[in-house]
Amino acid sequence: MSSRGYALANQETDEVSLVELIPALRAFARSFCRVPDDADDLVQETLTKGLANIDKFEPGTRMKSWLFTIMRNTYYTRIKAADREKPGLLDCASLIPISEATQEWSVQSKEVYGAVQMLPEHQREVLMLIGVLGVSYEETAEICGCAVGTVKSRLNRARAGVLEYLGESSLQTLVERRNHLSEAQGNFAVDRRR
């Protein structure tokens, strides 16, 4: 992209550069892709498409929302193409994740990640946009192409689904149980040092 094109893009985005949006794009890509390299590829493809179509960006709108929409559409296009081309891919041994360290935080992180991955895509997408990336309900509705009420409903169902998967009745009991486990782990470590 020429320096004139970058300046134009920068001016239209209220001085937000594409580089500043990469962390948010990577986080959103992780809601779609389980493999970090695939998420990075999705970010790269999104940025490439965004730069190639910068002339279609509407001044006065948010570049972040525009790029999230491009990413979402790119991902769904990939899925459609992959479904036509993947005989036997589900049985591939290389897709089985390796086990990591057994520290409490690692286990808890995997539990929550597994719970989020069990959600339907439309709920996982809304949970990532609002809960992780801090996108507003209105922007999320625009990105997902649905009403704000639908976004709120999907978010509520996503939260309930994660709690159900984790075997918790409410967010409060989940937090209390995690704190209790952490305190017990700390007390055990202190007792062992004595």
C-alpha angles and dihedrals in degrees: 000000000000121000088248090054092048091048090050091049091046092050092050093052097056091256095307110138124211089240090062090055096053096091091052091046091050092050091049091047089055089062088062103034125052094194112071092217090055090050090052090049089052091051091049092049090047092052091046092052091044093053092045091052101036089123088066093056109111114230112237094036127098118269090209093059091045092053092045089055091050090049093049093049091045091052094050090047089052091050092052091050093045092051089059093048109039114090110167095356093126091064094053111127092211090069093064107103119238117240118252134201118316099230115139094247091051092052093047091047091052091048092053092042090050091049092051091047090053091061120098111264095251091055094043090050093053092044091053095045096048105023100039107021097034096230114164122251090248094052091045090052089051093048093047094041096235141103123283090244090056090051091052091048092049091048092050092048090047092053091047091048093052092049091047092050090050090049095243128136096207142001090253093058090047092053092045092050093048091049091048091050091049092049092048090050090051093048091050091053091050092049091051092054093055 
